[in-house]
Amino acid sequence: MNNLRNTKIIATIGPATNSREKILELAEAGVDVFRFNFSHSDLNLYKKLIKDINEINEEYDLTLGILADLQGPKIRIGNVKNGEFMLEDDDLVQISSDNKLSDKETIHISYPGLEEDVKKGDKVFINDGKIVLKIITDKNDGKIIAKVLTGGLITPRKGVNFPDTKMNLPSITEKDLKDLEFILQQPVNW
């Protein structure tokens, strides 16, 4: 609510904050901008909440901002045999883009360009970096093998990131384009 601050406080709209009352409470606590995460989008709810924020701005003479955050490309682990398995430090595991059940021997992910893009030494982060792997084979070896640097529990649909790898993924996905059509019809700031 203090527009003279150089640093702004951004709050993400989620299950605990998706009501007009919570938005007003957060604004009173100092939130300047509300972020709508389009990875988990309910367009009808978002339309209502964007309207609520703009009404709060008018009613309370505020300048709360609205930020729309597109999902972008996502790489995920597919389904997992028996629902979960544990990777221990120093384990070796194959990484594949085959659409099969993952298990302790092979993790199958949703990235068809995997074999062409990764290289020996690249790191792999799973579940927001809680699990860390390092590629130890060259793509010419026929299989992509990784060593577990930081182990943890593998469950279905966890996100996978390759921070060292130049990925050949589209910057904007089909879902992003659909979300953009919605966003462009809304009074958002960013």
C-alpha positions as CSV (number, residue, x, y, z in Angstrom):
1,M,0.0,0.0,0.0
2,N,3.1,2.2,0.2
3,N,3.7,3.2,-3.4
4,L,6.9,5.1,-2.6
5,R,8.9,2.0,-1.7
6,N,11.3,0.9,-4.4
7,T,10.9,-2.7,-3.3
8,K,7.5,-4.2,-3.8
9,I,5.9,-7.1,-2.1
10,I,4.3,-9.8,-4.4
11,A,1.9,-12.4,-3.2
12,T,0.8,-15.4,-5.2
13,I,-2.9,-16.1,-5.5
14,G,-3.5,-19.7,-4.3
15,P,-6.0,-21.8,-2.4
16,A,-5.4,-19.9,0.9
17,T,-5.6,-16.4,-0.8
18,N,-8.3,-16.8,-3.5
19,S,-11.0,-14.7,-1.9
20,R,-11.7,-11.0,-1.9
21,E,-11.4,-10.9,1.9
22,K,-7.9,-12.5,1.9
23,I,-6.8,-10.2,-0.9
24,L,-7.9,-7.2,1.1
25,E,-6.2,-8.6,4.2
26,L,-3.0,-9.0,2.3
27,A,-3.2,-5.5,0.9
28,E,-3.6,-4.1,4.4
29,A,-0.5,-6.1,5.4
30,G,1.5,-4.4,2.7
31,V,1.2,-6.5,-0.5
32,D,1.7,-4.4,-3.6
33,V,1.2,-6.9,-6.4
34,F,-0.8,-10.1,-6.8
35,R,0.7,-12.8,-8.9
36,F,-1.6,-15.2,-10.8
37,N,0.2,-18.5,-11.5
38,F,-1.1,-19.9,-14.8
39,S,0.4,-23.3,-14.1
40,H,-2.6,-23.8,-11.9
41,S,-5.3,-21.7,-13.6
42,D,-9.0,-21.6,-13.1
43,L,-9.8,-18.9,-15.6
44,N,-13.3,-18.2,-14.1
45,L,-11.9,-17.8,-10.6
46,Y,-9.0,-15.6,-11.9
47,K,-11.5,-13.4,-13.8
48,K,-13.5,-12.9,-10.6
49,L,-10.4,-12.2,-8.5
50,I,-8.9,-9.7,-11.0
51,K,-12.2,-7.9,-10.9
52,D,-12.1,-8.0,-7.1
53,I,-8.6,-6.5,-7.0
54,N,-9.6,-3.7,-9.3
55,E,-12.7,-3.0,-7.3
56,I,-10.6,-2.9,-4.1
57,N,-8.3,-0.4,-5.8
58,E,-11.2,1.9,-6.5
59,E,-13.0,1.5,-3.1
60,Y,-9.8,2.0,-1.0
61,D,-7.9,4.3,-3.4
62,L,-5.1,1.8,-3.8
63,T,-2.8,0.8,-6.7
64,L,-2.6,-2.9,-6.3
65,G,-0.8,-4.5,-9.3
66,I,-1.7,-7.7,-11.1
67,L,0.9,-9.9,-12.5
68,A,0.1,-12.8,-14.9
69,D,2.8,-15.6,-14.8
70,L,2.6,-18.0,-17.7
71,Q,3.4,-21.7,-17.1
72,G,5.9,-22.1,-19.9
73,P,7.4,-25.4,-20.9
74,K,7.4,-28.1,-18.2
75,I,9.3,-31.3,-18.0
76,R,7.9,-33.9,-15.6
77,I,8.5,-37.4,-14.4
78,G,5.7,-39.7,-15.7
79,N,4.0,-42.4,-13.7
80,V,6.0,-44.3,-11.1
81,K,5.9,-48.0,-10.5
82,N,4.3,-48.7,-7.1
83,G,3.6,-44.9,-6.7
84,E,7.1,-44.0,-5.4
85,F,10.7,-45.0,-4.9
86,M,13.7,-43.7,-3.1
87,L,16.9,-42.6,-4.8
88,E,19.9,-42.8,-2.4
89,D,23.1,-40.7,-2.7
90,D,25.6,-42.2,-5.1
91,D,22.9,-44.4,-6.8
92,L,23.2,-44.7,-10.6
93,V,20.0,-44.2,-12.6
94,Q,19.2,-44.1,-16.3
95,I,17.1,-41.2,-17.6
96,S,14.9,-41.8,-20.6
97,S,12.2,-40.0,-22.6
98,D,10.3,-43.2,-23.2
99,N,6.7,-43.1,-22.0
100,K,7.0,-45.9,-19.4
101,L,6.7,-46.4,-15.7
102,S,9.7,-45.0,-13.8
103,D,11.5,-47.1,-11.2
104,K,14.8,-47.1,-9.3
105,E,16.7,-48.2,-12.5
106,T,15.2,-45.7,-15.0
107,I,13.4,-42.4,-14.6
108,H,11.2,-41.6,-17.6
109,I,10.5,-37.9,-18.3
110,S,8.3,-35.9,-20.7
111,Y,11.1,-34.4,-22.8
112,P,11.5,-36.0,-26.3
113,G,14.7,-34.0,-27.0
114,L,16.5,-35.4,-24.0
115,E,19.0,-37.6,-25.8
116,E,20.1,-34.8,-28.2
117,D,20.4,-32.0,-25.6
118,V,22.0,-33.4,-22.4
119,K,25.8,-33.8,-22.1
120,K,28.2,-35.4,-19.6
121,G,28.5,-33.2,-16.5
122,D,25.0,-31.6,-16.7
123,K,23.0,-31.5,-13.5
124,V,19.4,-32.6,-13.2
125,F,17.1,-31.1,-10.5
126,I,14.0,-33.0,-9.5
127,N,11.2,-31.7,-7.3
128,D,12.4,-28.1,-7.2
129,G,16.0,-29.1,-6.7
130,K,15.4,-31.3,-3.6
131,I,16.9,-34.2,-5.6
132,V,20.1,-33.6,-7.6
133,L,21.6,-35.8,-10.3
134,K,24.7,-35.4,-12.5
135,I,24.9,-36.9,-16.0
136,I,28.0,-39.2,-16.1
137,T,27.7,-40.6,-19.7
138,D,28.1,-39.0,-23.0
139,K,25.0,-39.0,-25.3
140,N,27.1,-41.2,-27.8
141,D,27.1,-44.0,-25.2
142,G,23.6,-45.0,-26.1
143,K,22.1,-44.5,-22.6
144,I,21.9,-41.5,-20.4
145,I,23.2,-42.4,-16.9
146,A,23.2,-40.1,-13.9
147,K,24.7,-40.3,-10.5
148,V,22.6,-39.2,-7.6
149,L,24.2,-36.3,-5.7
150,T,21.3,-35.6,-3.4
151,G,18.8,-38.4,-3.0
152,G,15.1,-38.3,-2.2
153,L,11.7,-39.8,-2.8
154,I,10.6,-39.9,-6.4
155,T,6.8,-39.6,-7.0
156,P,4.7,-39.1,-10.1
157,R,4.5,-35.8,-12.0
158,K,7.4,-34.1,-10.2
159,G,9.1,-31.3,-12.1
160,V,12.5,-31.9,-13.7
161,N,15.0,-29.1,-14.5
162,F,18.2,-29.1,-16.5
163,P,20.0,-25.9,-15.3
164,D,23.2,-26.6,-17.3
165,T,21.5,-27.8,-20.5
166,K,20.5,-25.8,-23.6
167,M,17.0,-27.1,-24.1
168,N,15.3,-27.2,-27.4
169,L,11.8,-26.4,-26.1
170,P,9.4,-23.8,-27.3
171,S,9.4,-20.7,-25.1
172,I,5.6,-20.4,-25.3
173,T,3.5,-23.5,-25.2
174,E,0.0,-24.0,-26.6
175,K,-1.4,-23.7,-23.1
176,D,0.5,-20.3,-22.7
177,L,-1.1,-19.1,-26.0
178,K,-4.6,-20.0,-24.6
179,D,-3.8,-18.3,-21.3
180,L,-2.5,-15.2,-23.1
181,E,-5.8,-14.9,-25.0
182,F,-7.5,-14.7,-21.6
183,I,-4.9,-12.4,-20.0
184,L,-5.1,-9.9,-22.9
185,Q,-8.8,-9.5,-22.2
186,Q,-8.2,-8.7,-18.5
187,P,-7.0,-5.5,-16.8
188,V,-3.6,-6.7,-15.6
189,N,-0.4,-4.8,-15.3
190,W,2.2,-7.4,-16.1
